Amino acid sequence: MFKVDLNCDLGESFGRYKLGEQQEILKYVSSANIACGFHAGDPTVMRETVKLAIENGVKVGAHPGLPDLNGFGRRDMAITAQEGYDMVVYQIGALQGFLTRYNETMQHVKPHGALYQMASRDSKLAEAIAQAIYDVSPSLVLFGLAGSELTKAGEKIGLRTAHEVFADRTYQADGSLTSRSQQDALITDQEHAVAQVLKMVTEGKVRSQQNTEVSLQADTICIHGDGAHALDFAKYIKETLENNQINVAAICN
């Protein structure tokens, strides 16, 4: 039987955290990436999201991003490797405080948005991020784009590294994600998205936009919690995975 982690970006709001759909999504995922205040989130949202994740038996990870609230952390910024290191250490620390409050350990760290994509391409930034995670705690798992500079950096330094694939994003022939600036970047049809996931998990391959087969490792699948039908998709993808004898479980279970 295959096993895969199902992760979701959560806590990406402000002010008093409104329960509802994101709370329901926690019933279907095994890991939660919680925003740490740079690209989204605030102390109240972080605390309540951590509490909800623990109550649902979902493993918690830090989701550090660039300091760009207006751009939701999705715009590239000219930062040095040292700045990237400092940003990641700072944001891990912010989330760790709430986990300590609930006597819970952090499972992983997954950079967000542009920081994630920049580190996927830039080996120096990737190494700085991996070093930041390792220096905070060598037991943390690094989530990074499958086969990217980020996963290479994590493996090189000795971190447990989870190769991440995306349910609702299209791929290029080099294994990178299609830029969100292109119209074909997102997969909106649920059946298409799940078919892509099944292929990645069971065959270790994805069909690129150039109609080539790209080999990749699928340890964890990202679904987005802010989509128009996020809850329905989370439920659908988990049920489909399990119906195909694929066990959904956190990386550290």
VMD Tcl script that draws the C-alpha trace (Angstrom):
set ca {
  {0.00 0.00 0.00}
  {1.19 3.50 -0.81}
  {1.39 6.20 1.88}
  {1.27 9.96 1.39}
  {0.89 13.04 3.55}
  {-1.87 15.54 2.71}
  {-0.97 19.10 3.72}
  {-2.82 22.39 3.58}
  {-1.82 26.04 4.06}
  {-3.91 27.45 6.91}
  {-4.13 30.42 9.28}
  {-3.76 32.86 6.40}
  {-6.21 35.45 7.72}
  {-6.23 38.35 10.17}
  {-8.11 39.44 13.25}
  {-10.25 37.06 15.23}
  {-10.03 33.69 13.50}
  {-13.35 32.68 12.02}
  {-14.03 28.99 12.27}
  {-15.96 27.18 9.57}
  {-14.47 25.90 6.33}
  {-10.82 25.90 7.40}
  {-11.79 24.12 10.59}
  {-13.60 21.50 8.51}
  {-10.61 21.05 6.19}
  {-8.61 19.87 9.21}
  {-10.79 16.75 9.26}
  {-9.32 15.64 5.93}
  {-5.62 16.62 5.98}
  {-2.74 15.13 7.95}
  {-0.44 18.18 8.14}
  {-1.11 21.92 8.45}
  {1.25 24.69 7.35}
  {0.45 27.66 9.57}
  {1.24 31.22 8.46}
  {3.63 32.97 10.85}
  {2.72 36.64 10.38}
  {4.93 37.78 7.49}
  {2.76 37.04 4.45}
  {-0.43 36.45 6.46}
  {-1.67 35.56 9.92}
  {-1.33 37.23 13.29}
  {-0.86 36.02 16.89}
  {-4.55 35.31 17.49}
  {-4.97 33.47 14.22}
  {-1.81 31.46 14.86}
  {-2.92 30.42 18.34}
  {-6.41 29.39 17.28}
  {-5.19 27.52 14.20}
  {-2.64 25.60 16.27}
  {-5.35 24.71 18.77}
  {-7.70 23.50 16.03}
  {-5.00 21.42 14.37}
  {-4.13 19.70 17.64}
  {-7.79 19.02 18.38}
  {-8.11 17.33 14.98}
  {-4.94 15.26 15.34}
  {-3.20 17.16 12.53}
  {0.57 17.68 12.61}
  {1.66 21.32 12.66}
  {4.35 23.02 10.61}
  {5.60 26.57 10.21}
  {4.81 28.34 6.94}
  {7.31 31.23 6.79}
  {7.01 33.73 3.97}
  {8.37 37.02 2.72}
  {7.35 40.21 4.57}
  {4.80 41.23 1.94}
  {1.26 41.39 3.32}
  {-0.13 43.31 0.35}
  {1.22 40.78 -2.12}
  {0.39 37.77 0.08}
  {4.04 36.75 -0.10}
  {3.72 35.81 -3.76}
  {5.99 38.52 -5.20}
  {9.73 37.93 -5.52}
  {11.89 40.15 -3.33}
  {15.62 40.82 -3.58}
  {16.84 39.30 -0.32}
  {20.23 37.95 0.69}
  {20.73 34.39 1.85}
  {21.39 35.77 5.37}
  {18.08 37.64 5.32}
  {16.31 34.48 4.25}
  {17.97 32.60 7.10}
  {16.90 35.22 9.65}
  {13.31 35.38 8.37}
  {12.89 31.63 8.68}
  {14.40 31.40 12.18}
  {12.22 34.29 13.36}
  {8.98 32.83 12.02}
  {9.66 29.30 13.28}
  {10.19 30.82 16.70}
  {6.88 32.68 16.59}
  {4.91 29.51 15.89}
  {6.94 27.44 18.33}
  {5.76 29.65 21.19}
  {2.14 28.60 20.62}
  {3.07 24.94 20.20}
  {4.93 25.08 23.51}
  {1.79 26.55 25.08}
  {-0.14 23.42 24.03}
  {2.73 20.99 24.79}
  {2.93 20.02 21.12}
  {5.99 19.56 18.90}
  {6.46 21.07 15.47}
  {6.63 18.52 12.67}
  {7.89 20.52 9.69}
  {8.71 23.79 7.98}
  {7.40 24.70 4.54}
  {8.34 28.07 3.03}
  {5.46 29.97 1.46}
  {4.83 31.44 -1.98}
  {7.66 33.41 -3.54}
  {10.13 32.38 -0.83}
  {9.38 28.73 -1.66}
  {9.75 29.28 -5.40}
  {12.90 31.38 -5.06}
  {14.52 28.71 -2.88}
  {13.47 26.04 -5.37}
  {15.70 27.73 -7.97}
  {18.43 29.46 -5.92}
  {20.84 27.03 -4.28}
  {22.33 29.66 -1.94}
  {18.94 30.72 -0.60}
  {17.89 27.08 -0.35}
  {20.98 26.25 1.69}
  {20.35 29.22 4.00}
  {16.77 28.11 4.63}
  {17.81 24.52 5.26}
  {20.52 25.74 7.64}
  {18.01 27.91 9.50}
  {15.70 24.95 10.02}
  {18.56 22.68 11.06}
  {19.92 25.24 13.52}
  {16.53 25.61 15.21}
  {15.99 21.84 15.40}
  {17.58 19.06 13.31}
  {14.48 16.94 13.96}
  {12.25 19.21 11.87}
  {11.16 18.02 8.43}
  {11.71 20.33 5.45}
  {8.87 20.42 2.91}
  {10.08 21.52 -0.53}
  {9.16 21.24 -4.20}
  {10.01 17.74 -5.38}
  {13.45 17.54 -6.95}
  {14.22 21.22 -6.39}
  {17.24 23.06 -4.99}
  {15.35 23.29 -1.71}
  {14.95 19.54 -1.24}
  {18.54 19.02 -2.36}
  {19.74 21.48 0.29}
  {17.69 19.78 2.99}
  {19.04 16.34 2.13}
  {22.61 17.65 1.92}
  {22.55 19.14 5.43}
  {20.93 16.05 6.92}
  {17.35 17.18 7.43}
  {14.52 14.75 6.90}
  {13.10 16.12 3.67}
  {9.64 15.63 2.20}
  {9.29 16.07 -1.55}
  {6.09 18.00 -2.16}
  {3.74 17.80 -5.14}
  {0.71 19.93 -5.94}
  {-2.80 18.74 -6.66}
  {-4.07 21.93 -8.28}
  {-1.00 23.23 -10.14}
  {0.37 22.39 -13.57}
  {3.99 21.50 -14.20}
  {6.68 22.46 -16.66}
  {9.04 20.02 -18.40}
  {11.85 20.83 -15.92}
  {9.68 19.85 -12.95}
  {8.93 23.42 -11.88}
  {5.42 24.72 -11.30}
  {3.79 26.80 -14.01}
  {3.92 30.46 -13.00}
  {0.70 31.82 -11.52}
  {0.97 34.65 -14.06}
  {0.01 32.16 -16.79}
  {-3.61 31.22 -17.43}
  {-2.93 27.48 -17.29}
  {-1.17 27.56 -13.90}
  {-4.12 26.24 -11.89}
  {-6.16 23.06 -12.27}
  {-9.78 23.84 -11.40}
  {-11.38 20.53 -12.40}
  {-11.40 18.18 -9.39}
  {-11.24 14.97 -11.41}
  {-8.28 16.26 -13.41}
  {-6.48 17.29 -10.21}
  {-7.06 13.96 -8.49}
  {-5.99 12.01 -11.59}
  {-2.73 13.99 -11.54}
  {-2.24 13.19 -7.84}
  {-2.85 9.46 -8.34}
  {-0.29 9.37 -11.14}
  {2.30 11.22 -9.06}
  {1.84 8.99 -6.00}
  {1.57 5.59 -7.71}
  {3.82 6.13 -10.74}
  {6.17 8.89 -9.58}
  {5.40 10.90 -12.71}
  {3.46 13.98 -13.83}
  {2.42 15.12 -17.30}
  {3.92 18.54 -18.05}
  {2.36 21.37 -20.04}
  {4.80 20.43 -22.80}
  {3.21 16.94 -22.84}
  {6.27 15.21 -21.46}
  {6.41 12.83 -18.50}
  {8.42 14.25 -15.60}
  {9.69 11.94 -12.87}
  {9.24 13.13 -9.29}
  {8.96 11.87 -5.74}
  {5.62 12.44 -3.98}
  {5.93 12.36 -0.18}
  {3.37 15.05 0.58}
  {0.54 16.60 -1.45}
  {-0.36 20.26 -1.10}
  {-3.95 21.41 -1.33}
  {-4.86 25.06 -0.88}
  {-7.29 26.12 1.83}
  {-8.32 29.37 0.16}
  {-9.87 28.00 -3.05}
  {-13.50 28.45 -3.99}
  {-14.29 24.79 -3.28}
  {-11.44 23.96 -0.90}
  {-13.46 21.92 1.57}
  {-15.18 19.82 -1.08}
  {-11.85 19.17 -2.77}
  {-10.12 18.19 0.48}
  {-12.84 15.66 1.20}
  {-12.86 14.36 -2.39}
  {-9.10 13.92 -2.65}
  {-8.79 12.09 0.68}
  {-11.67 9.73 -0.14}
  {-10.24 9.04 -3.60}
  {-6.77 8.33 -2.24}
  {-8.12 5.91 0.35}
  {-10.38 4.23 -2.21}
  {-7.24 3.55 -4.24}
  {-5.49 1.90 -1.26}
  {-3.32 4.95 -0.57}
  {-2.94 5.64 3.15}
  {-3.13 9.33 4.12}
  {-0.83 9.93 7.09}
  {1.50 12.64 8.35}
  {5.21 12.35 7.56}
  {6.10 11.70 11.21}
  {3.33 9.16 11.92}
}
mol new
graphics top color blue
foreach p $ca { graphics top sphere $p radius 0.5 }
foreach p [lrange $ca 0 end-1] q [lrange $ca 1 end] { graphics top cylinder $p $q radius 0.2 }
display resetview
